[in-house]
């Protein structure tokens, strides 16, 4: 296996890396929580969430909480597997 085999380019941006890191350790997270935790703009976060959703790595649930719209996100089993493989490849690359 080559040194960079397993590195997934779909996680190459720090925001996508952050989104998946949060969703790996939380059952779900809403848009506002992700935005505040990652300290990014709404538009920037939305574009990266859409990219991960398109890949099938995250699931989106739109609902209402106290009559207000709320969108929350969850890592899919495929997303978790892909992210774990990506982290394993990074660890190999770093020699840890």
C-alpha contacts under 8 A as a table, 3 or more apart, distances in Angstrom:
res1	aa1	res2	aa2	distance
1	X	5	X	6.39
2	X	5	X	5.19
3	X	89	X	7.70
3	X	92	X	6.92
3	X	93	X	5.79
4	X	7	X	5.82
4	X	89	X	6.47
4	X	90	X	7.73
4	X	93	X	6.47
5	X	89	X	6.58
6	X	85	X	6.12
6	X	86	X	5.70
6	X	88	X	7.74
6	X	89	X	5.24
7	X	85	X	7.49
7	X	86	X	4.90
7	X	87	X	7.79
7	X	89	X	5.53
7	X	90	X	6.78
8	X	11	X	5.79
8	X	12	X	7.09
8	X	82	X	7.62
8	X	83	X	7.94
8	X	86	X	5.67
9	X	12	X	4.98
10	X	13	X	7.60
10	X	16	X	7.75
10	X	52	X	7.74
11	X	14	X	7.57
11	X	16	X	5.48
11	X	17	X	5.38
11	X	83	X	7.82
11	X	86	X	7.89
12	X	16	X	7.23
12	X	17	X	6.95
13	X	16	X	5.44
13	X	17	X	6.21
14	X	17	X	4.94
14	X	18	X	5.99
15	X	18	X	4.91
15	X	19	X	6.06
15	X	38	X	7.28
15	X	45	X	7.30
15	X	48	X	6.99
16	X	19	X	5.01
16	X	20	X	6.17
16	X	48	X	6.08
16	X	49	X	7.52
16	X	52	X	7.51
17	X	20	X	5.40
17	X	21	X	6.07
18	X	21	X	5.02
18	X	22	X	6.18
18	X	38	X	6.81
19	X	22	X	5.31
19	X	23	X	6.22
19	X	34	X	7.07
19	X	38	X	7.85
19	X	49	X	7.83
20	X	23	X	4.98
20	X	24	X	5.93
20	X	75	X	7.11
20	X	83	X	7.20
21	X	24	X	5.24
21	X	25	X	6.82
22	X	25	X	5.65
22	X	26	X	6.18
22	X	29	X	7.86
22	X	34	X	7.87
23	X	26	X	5.04
23	X	27	X	6.60
23	X	28	X	6.13
23	X	29	X	6.89
23	X	73	X	7.69
23	X	74	X	6.05
23	X	75	X	5.61
24	X	27	X	7.53
24	X	75	X	6.68
24	X	80	X	6.69
26	X	29	X	6.88
27	X	74	X	6.36
27	X	75	X	7.90
28	X	72	X	6.46
28	X	73	X	5.40
28	X	74	X	4.58
28	X	75	X	7.52
29	X	33	X	6.24
29	X	34	X	6.49
29	X	72	X	5.36
29	X	73	X	5.42
29	X	74	X	6.79
30	X	33	X	5.31
30	X	34	X	6.30
30	X	70	X	7.01
30	X	71	X	5.57
30	X	72	X	3.79
30	X	73	X	5.97
31	X	34	X	5.25
31	X	35	X	6.07
31	X	70	X	7.64
31	X	71	X	5.88
31	X	72	X	5.88
31	X	73	X	7.42
32	X	35	X	5.02
32	X	36	X	6.04
33	X	36	X	5.28
33	X	37	X	5.97
34	X	37	X	5.14
34	X	38	X	5.90
35	X	38	X	5.39
35	X	39	X	5.64
35	X	40	X	5.51
35	X	41	X	6.75
35	X	42	X	6.70
35	X	45	X	6.59
36	X	39	X	4.97
36	X	40	X	7.05
40	X	44	X	6.49
40	X	45	X	6.32
41	X	44	X	5.27
41	X	45	X	6.16
42	X	45	X	5.29
42	X	46	X	5.99
43	X	46	X	5.06
43	X	47	X	6.24
44	X	47	X	5.42
44	X	48	X	6.55
45	X	48	X	5.32
45	X	49	X	6.08
46	X	49	X	5.09
46	X	50	X	6.07
47	X	50	X	5.14
47	X	51	X	6.34
48	X	51	X	5.05
48	X	52	X	6.33
49	X	52	X	5.19
49	X	53	X	6.06
49	X	58	X	7.85
50	X	53	X	4.98
50	X	54	X	6.04
51	X	54	X	5.11
51	X	55	X	6.47
52	X	55	X	5.16
52	X	56	X	6.43
52	X	57	X	5.33
52	X	58	X	5.93
53	X	56	X	5.02
53	X	57	X	5.71
53	X	58	X	4.96
53	X	59	X	6.31
53	X	60	X	7.45
54	X	57	X	7.59
55	X	58	X	7.89
56	X	59	X	7.23
56	X	76	X	7.09
56	X	78	X	7.04
56	X	79	X	6.73
57	X	75	X	5.94
57	X	76	X	5.40
57	X	77	X	7.67
57	X	78	X	5.91
57	X	79	X	3.67
57	X	80	X	7.25
57	X	82	X	7.90
58	X	73	X	6.49
58	X	74	X	5.45
58	X	75	X	4.32
58	X	76	X	5.12
58	X	79	X	6.27
59	X	73	X	5.61
59	X	74	X	5.16
59	X	75	X	6.17
59	X	76	X	6.13
60	X	71	X	6.92
60	X	72	X	5.97
60	X	73	X	4.83
60	X	74	X	6.72
61	X	71	X	5.69
61	X	72	X	5.34
61	X	73	X	6.32
62	X	69	X	7.17
62	X	70	X	5.90
62	X	71	X	4.49
62	X	72	X	6.55
63	X	69	X	5.87
63	X	70	X	5.30
63	X	71	X	6.29
64	X	67	X	5.42
64	X	68	X	5.14
64	X	69	X	4.48
64	X	70	X	5.43
65	X	68	X	5.23
65	X	69	X	6.38
65	X	70	X	6.29
75	X	78	X	7.98
75	X	79	X	5.67
75	X	80	X	6.15
76	X	79	X	4.93
76	X	80	X	6.16
77	X	80	X	5.11
77	X	81	X	6.19
78	X	81	X	5.15
78	X	82	X	6.11
79	X	82	X	5.13
79	X	83	X	5.98
80	X	83	X	5.16
80	X	84	X	6.04
81	X	84	X	5.16
81	X	85	X	6.25
82	X	85	X	5.18
82	X	86	X	6.18
83	X	86	X	4.90
83	X	87	X	6.17
84	X	87	X	5.10
84	X	88	X	6.16
85	X	88	X	5.02
85	X	89	X	6.19
86	X	89	X	5.13
86	X	90	X	6.28
87	X	90	X	5.02
87	X	91	X	6.18
88	X	91	X	5.10
88	X	92	X	6.29
89	X	92	X	5.08
89	X	93	X	6.15
90	X	93	X	4.96
90	X	94	X	6.16
91	X	94	X	5.08
91	X	95	X	6.00
91	X	96	X	5.36
92	X	95	X	4.94
92	X	96	X	6.26
93	X	96	X	7.94
